[in-house]
Amino acid sequence: MPPNGRAAVPALVTPFWDGVIVGGLSLCAMCSALVYVYLFGGELGDFDKFDWIVLSILINSTHFMASYRLLYDSREHARAAPWAAIYVPLILVALFVYRLIGPGREVVADGILLVSSLYLAVHYTGQAWGMVSTFNHLSGVRLERNERWAIRSGMRVLLALHVVFALGGRYPPAEWISRASYLDLYRFVTLSVWVLAALTLIAGALGFWRARHRGEGVTVRAFLPWLSLYFWYPTWFLIPGGPLWVQLSHALQYLSFPLRVEVNRFTARSDGSVKRHMLLVFLGLIVAGIIFLKGPPLASRILGPGWYSGQAMRDAFGTFVLLINIHHFFIDGAVWKLRNPAVRRELFAHLDPVSR
């Protein structure tokens, strides 16, 4: 470590753990599951609901709350992103109130669900590209235009695949097209996008190979977020319980970024124990996640159904969680812009200046 106490190795944690967190772990797990099920005819047992709740609280819920911690850490940070911090939340609150008391609220609820599903496609693929860009930046890699296009084309096709599946089960008016014809068209489009995804897997791999071949120091850490997407989506759609594991993988992939910023902010203003501070922050994220994302369902399991037993209350809470999802997606797009010097300063403040 240099005399100024900053890490000289260009990494968020360490090169090894960066790779594990941003795709290595999920890639190994999902590849193994797909091979076990489809090549060896194995069956995956049902994942216990309690185990899922625990992992969801520790990983998935905390990654949502980490976005809020990042955005609302101070007035300065909130003012730097007014749409994410003020205007979009006000719009979402208005939608939530309308969902509760407005006319046609079922249509609004369905629209919120659809927007959340479609926005999730942008969120997953956008985050993966951001991580490719981050680790290329740390390694000093500069992709040429055709290399960048080859790599991003696959993410865009996977985004389209996500959109296609999000639209599944939603039928256009019968006077537009018969249900049978629509289903035939939907199957054709789905198959076509899967084929395109396979082709872009080859194109993207060639893009990385070409960059490395001409002397750029492309690292495995930059390659893994891109490659893991190609296993997330087959797992999502082909493995029972797949969406739960994709959510966990995405959340784990994200967590190291806001937590690194948290560490950097703390060390810039205090000489206290970083470990103690981060333990308290993480416990706070867990508690916040339980309250805002798991509170009523957990309370009903512990204390009995009570006020949460009615369908209207369950629907209202489901809408509330979807709106938090949408806000999280918007925050991610607003605050993680690597071209912004302030973002780079906070994310890479722990590094030696030469390594930033």
C-alpha positions as CSV (number, residue, x, y, z in Angstrom):
1,M,0.0,0.0,0.0
2,P,1.3,3.5,-0.8
3,P,2.4,5.9,2.0
4,N,-0.9,7.8,1.7
5,G,-2.8,4.6,2.8
6,R,-4.6,4.1,-0.5
7,A,-4.7,0.8,-2.3
8,A,-2.5,0.6,-5.3
9,V,-4.3,-2.4,-6.8
10,P,-7.1,-1.2,-9.1
11,A,-10.1,-3.0,-7.6
12,L,-13.2,-2.3,-5.6
13,V,-12.4,-5.1,-3.1
14,T,-9.6,-7.3,-4.6
15,P,-9.3,-8.5,-8.2
16,F,-10.3,-12.0,-7.1
17,W,-13.3,-11.0,-5.0
18,D,-14.4,-8.4,-7.6
19,G,-14.7,-11.3,-10.1
20,V,-16.5,-13.6,-7.7
21,I,-19.1,-10.9,-6.8
22,V,-19.9,-9.4,-10.2
23,G,-20.5,-12.7,-12.0
24,G,-18.1,-15.5,-11.1
25,L,-20.2,-17.0,-8.4
26,S,-23.5,-16.8,-10.2
27,L,-21.9,-18.1,-13.4
28,C,-20.6,-21.2,-11.7
29,A,-23.9,-21.9,-9.9
30,M,-26.2,-21.3,-12.8
31,C,-24.0,-23.2,-15.3
32,S,-23.9,-26.1,-13.0
33,A,-27.7,-26.1,-12.5
34,L,-28.3,-25.9,-16.3
35,V,-25.9,-28.8,-17.0
36,Y,-27.3,-30.9,-14.2
37,V,-30.9,-30.5,-15.3
38,Y,-30.6,-30.5,-19.1
39,L,-27.6,-32.8,-19.7
40,F,-28.0,-35.3,-16.8
41,G,-31.8,-35.1,-16.3
42,G,-31.5,-34.0,-12.7
43,E,-34.1,-32.3,-10.7
44,L,-33.6,-29.4,-8.4
45,G,-35.5,-29.6,-5.1
46,D,-37.8,-26.9,-4.0
47,F,-36.0,-24.1,-2.2
48,D,-37.3,-23.7,1.3
49,K,-39.3,-20.4,1.7
50,F,-37.6,-19.5,4.9
51,D,-34.2,-19.9,3.4
52,W,-35.3,-17.7,0.5
53,I,-36.6,-15.0,2.9
54,V,-33.3,-15.0,4.8
55,L,-31.2,-14.7,1.7
56,S,-33.5,-12.1,0.3
57,I,-33.2,-10.0,3.4
58,L,-29.4,-10.3,3.6
59,I,-28.7,-9.7,-0.1
60,N,-31.7,-8.6,-2.2
61,S,-33.3,-6.2,0.2
62,T,-30.0,-4.6,1.3
63,H,-29.1,-3.8,-2.3
64,F,-32.3,-1.8,-2.6
65,M,-31.7,0.1,0.7
66,A,-28.0,0.7,-0.3
67,S,-29.3,2.8,-3.2
68,Y,-31.2,5.0,-0.7
69,R,-28.3,5.2,1.6
70,L,-26.1,6.3,-1.4
71,L,-28.6,8.9,-2.6
72,Y,-29.8,10.4,0.7
73,D,-26.6,10.2,2.7
74,S,-26.5,14.1,2.7
75,R,-28.4,17.0,1.2
76,E,-25.5,17.6,-1.2
77,H,-25.8,14.1,-2.6
78,A,-29.6,14.4,-2.9
79,R,-29.4,17.8,-4.6
80,A,-26.9,16.4,-7.1
81,A,-29.6,14.1,-8.5
82,P,-32.9,16.0,-8.0
83,W,-35.0,13.8,-10.2
84,A,-33.9,10.6,-8.4
85,A,-34.1,12.2,-5.0
86,I,-37.3,14.3,-5.2
87,Y,-39.3,14.4,-8.4
88,V,-39.6,10.8,-9.3
89,P,-40.4,9.8,-5.7
90,L,-43.3,12.4,-5.7
91,I,-44.6,10.9,-8.9
92,L,-44.5,7.4,-7.5
93,V,-46.2,8.5,-4.3
94,A,-49.0,10.0,-6.4
95,L,-49.3,6.8,-8.3
96,F,-49.5,4.8,-5.1
97,V,-52.3,7.0,-3.7
98,Y,-54.2,6.8,-7.0
99,R,-53.7,3.0,-6.9
100,L,-55.4,3.0,-3.5
101,I,-58.4,5.3,-4.0
102,G,-58.6,6.4,-7.7
103,P,-61.0,5.2,-10.3
104,G,-59.6,2.5,-12.6
105,R,-57.0,1.6,-10.1
106,E,-56.7,-2.0,-11.3
107,V,-55.6,-0.7,-14.7
108,V,-53.0,1.5,-12.9
109,A,-51.8,-1.4,-10.9
110,D,-51.4,-3.6,-14.0
111,G,-49.5,-0.7,-15.7
112,I,-47.1,-0.4,-12.7
113,L,-46.4,-4.1,-12.9
114,L,-45.7,-3.9,-16.6
115,V,-43.5,-0.9,-16.3
116,S,-41.5,-2.6,-13.5
117,S,-41.1,-5.7,-15.6
118,L,-39.9,-3.8,-18.6
119,Y,-37.7,-1.4,-16.7
120,L,-36.1,-4.4,-15.0
121,A,-34.7,-5.5,-18.4
122,V,-33.0,-2.1,-18.8
123,H,-31.7,-2.3,-15.2
124,Y,-30.1,-5.7,-15.5
125,T,-28.4,-5.2,-18.8
126,G,-27.5,-1.6,-18.0
127,Q,-25.9,-2.6,-14.7
128,A,-23.9,-5.3,-16.5
129,W,-22.5,-2.9,-19.1
130,G,-21.7,-0.4,-16.3
131,M,-19.6,-3.0,-14.6
132,V,-17.8,-4.0,-17.8
133,S,-17.0,-0.3,-18.3
134,T,-15.9,0.1,-14.6
135,F,-13.3,-2.7,-14.7
136,N,-12.1,-1.7,-18.2
137,H,-11.6,1.8,-16.8
138,L,-9.6,0.4,-13.8
139,S,-7.4,-1.6,-16.2
140,G,-6.9,1.3,-18.6
141,V,-8.8,-0.6,-21.4
142,R,-10.1,1.5,-24.3
143,L,-12.5,-0.4,-26.5
144,E,-12.8,0.5,-30.2
145,R,-16.3,1.4,-31.5
146,N,-16.8,-2.0,-33.2
147,E,-15.7,-3.9,-30.1
148,R,-18.0,-1.9,-27.9
149,W,-20.9,-2.5,-30.4
150,A,-20.2,-6.3,-30.5
151,I,-20.3,-6.5,-26.7
152,R,-23.3,-4.3,-26.1
153,S,-25.3,-5.8,-28.9
154,G,-25.7,-9.0,-26.9
155,M,-26.9,-7.0,-23.9
156,R,-29.5,-5.3,-26.1
157,V,-30.7,-8.6,-27.5
158,L,-31.0,-10.0,-24.0
159,L,-32.9,-6.9,-23.0
160,A,-35.3,-7.6,-25.9
161,L,-35.6,-11.3,-24.7
162,H,-36.5,-10.0,-21.2
163,V,-39.1,-7.7,-22.8
164,V,-40.6,-10.5,-24.8
165,F,-41.0,-12.7,-21.8
166,A,-42.4,-9.8,-19.7
167,L,-45.1,-9.4,-22.4
168,G,-46.0,-13.2,-22.2
169,G,-49.6,-13.8,-21.3
170,R,-50.6,-10.3,-22.3
171,Y,-52.9,-10.6,-25.4
172,P,-53.8,-7.8,-27.8
173,P,-57.5,-7.1,-28.5
174,A,-59.2,-9.9,-30.4
175,E,-60.2,-7.6,-33.2
176,W,-56.5,-6.9,-33.9
177,I,-55.4,-10.6,-34.1
178,S,-56.7,-13.9,-33.0
179,R,-55.2,-15.5,-29.9
180,A,-54.0,-18.5,-31.8
181,S,-52.2,-16.3,-34.4
182,Y,-50.8,-14.1,-31.7
183,L,-49.4,-17.2,-29.9
184,D,-47.8,-18.4,-33.1
185,L,-46.2,-15.0,-33.7
186,Y,-45.1,-14.8,-30.0
187,R,-43.3,-18.2,-30.3
188,F,-41.6,-17.2,-33.5
189,V,-40.4,-13.9,-32.1
190,T,-39.2,-15.7,-28.9
191,L,-37.2,-18.3,-30.9
192,S,-35.8,-15.6,-33.1
193,V,-34.5,-13.6,-30.2
194,W,-32.9,-16.7,-28.6
195,V,-31.1,-17.4,-31.9
196,L,-29.9,-13.8,-32.0
197,A,-28.7,-14.1,-28.4
198,A,-26.6,-17.1,-29.4
199,L,-25.1,-15.1,-32.3
200,T,-24.3,-12.1,-30.1
201,L,-22.6,-14.4,-27.6
202,I,-20.1,-15.2,-30.3
203,A,-19.9,-11.6,-31.4
204,G,-19.3,-10.3,-27.9
205,A,-16.6,-12.9,-27.2
206,L,-14.9,-11.9,-30.4
207,G,-15.1,-8.2,-29.3
208,F,-13.3,-9.0,-26.0
209,W,-10.8,-11.2,-27.8
210,R,-10.0,-8.5,-30.4
211,A,-9.4,-5.9,-27.7
212,R,-7.1,-8.2,-25.9
213,H,-5.4,-9.3,-29.1
214,R,-4.4,-5.7,-30.0
215,G,-2.8,-5.3,-26.6
216,E,-5.6,-4.0,-24.3
217,G,-5.4,-5.5,-20.8
218,V,-9.0,-6.8,-20.7
219,T,-9.4,-8.7,-17.4
220,V,-11.7,-11.5,-16.4
221,R,-13.6,-9.1,-14.1
222,A,-14.7,-7.1,-17.1
223,F,-15.7,-10.2,-19.0
224,L,-17.7,-11.9,-16.2
225,P,-20.7,-9.4,-15.9
226,W,-21.3,-9.7,-19.6
227,L,-21.0,-13.5,-19.8
228,S,-23.1,-14.1,-16.7
229,L,-26.1,-12.5,-18.4
230,Y,-26.1,-15.3,-20.9
231,F,-26.7,-17.7,-18.0
232,W,-29.0,-15.6,-16.0
233,Y,-31.7,-15.6,-18.6
234,P,-31.7,-19.4,-19.4
235,T,-31.8,-19.9,-15.6
236,W,-34.6,-17.4,-15.2
237,F,-36.8,-19.1,-17.8
238,L,-35.8,-22.7,-17.8
239,I,-35.0,-23.6,-14.1
240,P,-37.8,-23.8,-11.5
241,G,-37.2,-20.9,-9.0
242,G,-34.7,-19.4,-11.5
243,P,-36.0,-15.8,-11.1
244,L,-35.2,-15.9,-7.3
245,W,-31.5,-16.9,-8.0
246,V,-31.2,-14.2,-10.7
247,Q,-32.4,-11.6,-8.3
248,L,-29.9,-12.7,-5.7
249,S,-27.1,-12.7,-8.3
250,H,-28.0,-9.2,-9.5
251,A,-28.2,-7.9,-5.9
252,L,-24.8,-9.4,-4.9
253,Q,-23.3,-8.0,-8.1
254,Y,-24.6,-4.5,-7.2
255,L,-23.8,-4.4,-3.5
256,S,-20.0,-4.0,-3.7
257,F,-20.4,-0.7,-5.6
258,P,-22.5,1.4,-3.1
259,L,-20.7,-0.2,-0.2
260,R,-17.3,0.8,-1.6
261,V,-18.6,4.3,-1.9
262,E,-19.8,4.1,1.7
263,V,-16.3,3.0,2.8
264,N,-14.7,5.8,0.8
265,R,-17.0,8.5,2.2
266,F,-16.4,7.3,5.8
267,T,-12.6,7.2,5.5
268,A,-12.6,10.7,4.0
269,R,-14.4,12.2,7.0
270,S,-13.3,10.0,9.9
271,D,-10.4,8.0,11.4
272,G,-12.7,5.6,13.1
273,S,-13.0,1.9,12.6
274,V,-14.2,1.1,9.1
275,K,-15.2,-2.4,10.0
276,R,-17.4,-1.2,12.9
277,H,-19.0,1.5,10.7
278,M,-19.7,-0.9,7.8
279,L,-21.2,-3.5,10.2
280,L,-23.5,-0.9,11.6
281,V,-24.4,0.3,8.1
282,F,-25.1,-3.2,6.9
283,L,-27.3,-3.9,9.9
284,G,-29.2,-0.7,9.2
285,L,-29.7,-1.8,5.6
286,I,-31.1,-5.1,6.9
287,V,-33.5,-3.5,9.3
288,A,-34.7,-1.0,6.6
289,G,-35.2,-3.8,4.1
290,I,-37.2,-5.8,6.6
291,I,-39.4,-2.8,7.4
292,F,-40.0,-1.5,3.9
293,L,-39.9,-4.7,1.8
294,K,-40.7,-7.5,4.1
295,G,-42.6,-5.9,7.0
296,P,-46.2,-6.8,6.6
297,P,-45.7,-10.4,5.3
298,L,-43.2,-11.2,8.1
299,A,-45.5,-9.6,10.7
300,S,-48.4,-11.7,9.5
301,R,-46.3,-14.9,9.7
302,I,-45.1,-14.0,13.2
303,L,-48.2,-12.4,14.7
304,G,-51.0,-13.9,12.6
305,P,-52.8,-12.6,9.5
306,G,-54.6,-9.7,11.2
307,W,-54.9,-6.5,9.0
308,Y,-52.7,-8.0,6.3
309,S,-55.1,-10.9,5.6
310,G,-57.3,-8.9,3.1
311,Q,-56.5,-9.1,-0.6
312,A,-56.8,-5.3,-0.9
313,M,-54.0,-4.8,1.6
314,R,-51.8,-7.5,0.0
315,D,-52.3,-5.8,-3.4
316,A,-51.5,-2.4,-2.0
317,F,-48.2,-3.7,-0.4
318,G,-47.3,-5.5,-3.7
319,T,-47.7,-2.2,-5.6
320,F,-45.6,-0.4,-3.0
321,V,-42.8,-2.8,-3.5
322,L,-43.0,-2.5,-7.3
323,L,-42.8,1.3,-6.9
324,I,-39.6,0.9,-4.8
325,N,-38.3,-1.3,-7.5
326,I,-39.0,1.3,-10.2
327,H,-37.4,4.0,-8.0
328,H,-34.3,1.8,-7.5
329,F,-34.0,1.3,-11.2
330,F,-34.1,5.1,-11.7
331,I,-31.6,5.8,-9.0
332,D,-29.2,3.3,-10.6
333,G,-29.4,5.0,-13.9
334,A,-29.1,8.5,-12.4
335,V,-26.2,8.1,-10.0
336,W,-23.9,5.5,-11.6
337,K,-22.6,7.5,-14.6
338,L,-18.9,6.7,-14.9
339,R,-18.3,9.6,-17.2
340,N,-19.3,11.9,-14.2
341,P,-16.0,13.0,-12.5
342,A,-17.8,13.1,-9.1
343,V,-18.9,9.4,-9.5
344,R,-15.4,8.4,-10.3
345,R,-13.9,10.3,-7.4
346,E,-16.2,8.6,-4.9
347,L,-16.0,5.1,-6.3
348,F,-12.2,5.1,-6.8
349,A,-11.2,7.3,-3.8
350,H,-9.5,4.4,-2.1
351,L,-7.1,3.9,-5.1
352,D,-3.7,5.4,-5.7
353,P,-4.2,8.2,-8.2
354,V,-2.1,6.4,-10.8
355,S,-4.5,3.5,-10.6
356,R,-7.8,5.4,-11.0
